[in-house]
């Protein structure tokens, strides 16, 4: 029995797999309600009346570079070795959460992709980008998935449009540093944009409310500016990765941010390059609405781990 966990900065999602190829008993918890990853796992097992599991596959919103893993946007830290000893006698695999989700692209179906333009997914390099509490990006090259922290690249104000420059300068005055893309292309970024445009010290609306309101000019302007910044970020990342196989967006924010009426303009901005337009127009661009994308990625990773054990 394998525990699948997709642990972001806000929500932790769990399921159980008996065979490494299917999953069931899904559940979701708020990260802030727990003080450790072990407590999260134990609560799920208790709620689902599961006495023990053999193995675990966890995707976490953190860089995975050693035994100690520290979440970037949540107050959680754990030791992979200690957690494995306590809960997973058959072994624990820990990867970055976007890395886990990107494994789902190997088995994605066209019905789960809403394309912006007429180019379709192919075997070239791909990237998956997910704005949420933070901003995640993982790349797929051949059969490999590569985790990144590309959301923490700084925004250079000399390369942006005037309205964004003013927001960058306000952020700098408030935070005493220049913003990175995660600061803006995230829930907190949406709220910061809105507060700036509306002339407020802090947003009186949540990011979800801002993206859903149609009768507030500042909400509409926020959505427009965020979409513009996101499309330019994707353009830069696509060129950096040579992502000719596709650029894919996922997450709940994307579904509210990018509606069908926005697709044409978003695609035009993505293609907007004086020197690389011919390359960009051939890159597939899509919103990936893969249900339980983390668990789907865990299935692919579980199969690979099982095959490596057998070989």
Secondary structure as UniProt FT lines:
FT   STRAND          2..7
FT   STRAND          11..17
FT   STRAND          24..30
FT   HELIX           31..33
FT   HELIX           37..47
FT   TURN            48..49
FT   STRAND          53..60
FT   STRAND          68..70
FT   STRAND          77..79
FT   HELIX           80..87
FT   STRAND          88..96
FT   HELIX           97..102
FT   HELIX           103..107
FT   HELIX           110..112
FT   STRAND          113..115
FT   STRAND          126..131
FT   STRAND          135..141
FT   TURN            142..143
FT   STRAND          144..147
FT   HELIX           150..152
FT   HELIX           157..159
FT   HELIX           162..175
FT   HELIX           181..184
FT   HELIX           187..198
FT   HELIX           207..212
FT   HELIX           217..241
FT   TURN            244..245
FT   STRAND          246..249
FT   HELIX           252..257
FT   HELIX           260..270
FT   TURN            274..276
FT   HELIX           277..280
FT   TURN            281..282
FT   STRAND          285..288
FT   TURN            291..292
FT   HELIX           293..310
//
